Amino acid sequence: MSYFKNAFNQKSLIDDSSVYLEPCSSSNFIELKRMHYNEENTKKTWDIIKSLDSVA
């Protein structure tokens, strides 16, 4: 697939020194986090969900 040709040679636009995580809330089944970062000098956020062990 030609659109992946240069995928590993591209420079990241994200300033990795600006990335940090913070708790969003608490749950018995999922762990919510919010990641903050800068991409091309624009502050952005990304919400992340980590699934925890549970009984179904």
KOLTOR-575057 format. One record per atom (N, C-alpha, C): x, y, z; atom name; residue in one letter; residue number from 1. Coordinates in steps of 0.02 Angstrom, whole numbers. Layout:
REM KOLTOR-575057
X|Y|Z|CA|A|NUM
...
REM end
This chain:
REM KOLTOR-575057
42|-59|0|N|M|1
0|0|0|CA|M|1
44|62|0|C|M|1
38|100|-50|N|S|2
83|157|-59|CA|S|2
75|211|-6|C|S|2
16|217|24|N|Y|3
8|270|74|CA|Y|3
45|255|139|C|Y|3
71|194|149|N|F|4
112|177|207|CA|F|4
187|182|191|C|F|4
203|198|130|N|K|5
273|197|107|CA|K|5
320|237|151|C|K|5
301|296|171|N|N|6
345|339|210|CA|N|6
323|345|283|C|N|6
279|301|305|N|A|7
251|307|373|CA|A|7
305|306|427|C|A|7
357|267|419|N|F|8
407|260|471|CA|F|8
464|312|464|C|F|8
464|349|411|N|N|9
515|400|400|CA|N|9
491|470|418|C|N|9
428|477|434|N|Q|10
400|543|448|CA|Q|10
419|566|518|C|Q|10
432|631|524|N|K|11
446|661|589|CA|K|11
381|674|625|C|K|11
379|659|689|N|S|12
318|671|728|CA|S|12
305|745|734|C|S|12
242|764|730|N|L|13
222|833|738|CA|L|13
209|850|811|C|L|13
209|799|854|N|I|14
194|808|925|CA|I|14
257|822|965|C|I|14
255|872|1006|N|D|15
310|888|1051|CA|D|15
305|839|1110|C|D|15
346|786|1109|N|D|16
338|733|1160|CA|D|16
354|757|1231|C|D|16
389|812|1239|N|S|17
401|838|1307|CA|S|17
338|871|1336|C|S|17
288|882|1294|N|S|18
226|914|1318|CA|S|18
173|864|1338|C|S|18
185|799|1328|N|V|19
135|747|1341|CA|V|19
131|731|1416|C|V|19
71|731|1444|N|Y|20
61|708|1512|CA|Y|20
-10|681|1519|C|Y|20
-20|637|1569|N|L|21
-84|607|1583|CA|L|21
-112|633|1648|C|L|21
-178|635|1652|N|E|22
-211|654|1714|CA|E|22
-272|609|1724|C|E|22
-292|595|1786|N|P|23
-352|555|1797|CA|P|23
-415|593|1776|C|P|23
-463|558|1748|N|C|24
-527|589|1730|CA|C|24
-580|575|1784|C|C|24
-585|514|1805|N|S|25
-632|495|1858|CA|S|25
-615|424|1880|C|S|25
-651|398|1929|N|S|26
-638|330|1952|CA|S|26
-695|284|1933|C|S|26
-679|221|1923|N|S|27
-727|170|1904|CA|S|27
-700|102|1926|C|S|27
-744|55|1940|N|N|28
-723|-13|1956|CA|N|28
-706|-54|1894|C|N|28
-725|-30|1835|N|F|29
-718|-70|1774|CA|F|29
-673|-39|1721|C|F|29
-666|27|1721|N|I|30
-621|60|1673|CA|I|30
-581|114|1709|C|I|30
-524|129|1681|N|E|31
-482|183|1706|CA|E|31
-478|236|1651|C|E|31
-503|294|1665|N|L|32
-504|349|1617|CA|L|32
-444|394|1628|C|L|32
-413|414|1573|N|K|33
-357|461|1576|CA|K|33
-367|512|1521|C|K|33
-337|569|1530|N|R|34
-337|620|1477|CA|R|34
-264|639|1464|C|R|34
-244|631|1402|N|M|35
-176|648|1382|CA|M|35
-176|718|1351|C|M|35
-128|758|1371|N|H|36
-119|825|1343|CA|H|36
-54|825|1304|C|H|36
-54|860|1248|N|Y|37
7|866|1208|CA|Y|37
2|926|1161|C|Y|37
58|944|1131|N|N|38
61|998|1082|CA|N|38
77|968|1014|C|N|38
37|985|964|N|E|39
50|964|895|CA|E|39
55|1026|852|C|E|39
113|1037|824|N|E|40
127|1097|785|CA|E|40
106|1160|823|C|E|40
126|1165|886|N|N|41
112|1222|931|CA|N|41
38|1233|946|C|N|41
-3|1182|936|N|T|42
-74|1185|954|CA|T|42
-86|1136|1011|C|T|42
-113|1160|1067|N|K|43
-127|1116|1124|CA|K|43
-186|1071|1107|C|K|43
-178|1006|1120|N|K|44
-230|957|1106|CA|K|44
-238|910|1165|C|K|44
-295|875|1167|N|T|45
-306|824|1218|CA|T|45
-334|761|1185|C|T|45
-323|704|1218|N|W|46
-347|640|1193|CA|W|46
-370|601|1254|C|W|46
-432|578|1254|N|D|47
-459|538|1309|CA|D|47
-443|464|1296|C|D|47
-421|430|1349|N|I|48
-398|361|1344|CA|I|48
-437|319|1394|C|I|48
-457|259|1374|N|I|49
-492|212|1419|CA|I|49
-451|148|1425|C|I|49
-434|129|1486|N|K|50
-400|66|1500|CA|K|50
-450|20|1532|C|K|50
-460|-39|1502|N|S|51
-508|-87|1528|CA|S|51
-476|-125|1587|C|S|51
-513|-131|1642|N|L|52
-490|-167|1701|CA|L|52
-523|-236|1704|C|L|52
-495|-281|1743|N|D|53
-526|-347|1753|CA|D|53
-595|-339|1783|C|D|53
-642|-378|1758|N|S|54
-711|-375|1785|CA|S|54
-743|-443|1781|C|S|54
-797|-452|1817|N|V|55
-835|-514|1816|CA|V|55
-898|-501|1776|C|V|55
-911|-543|1726|N|A|56
-971|-533|1685|CA|A|56
-1026|-580|1706|C|A|56
REM end
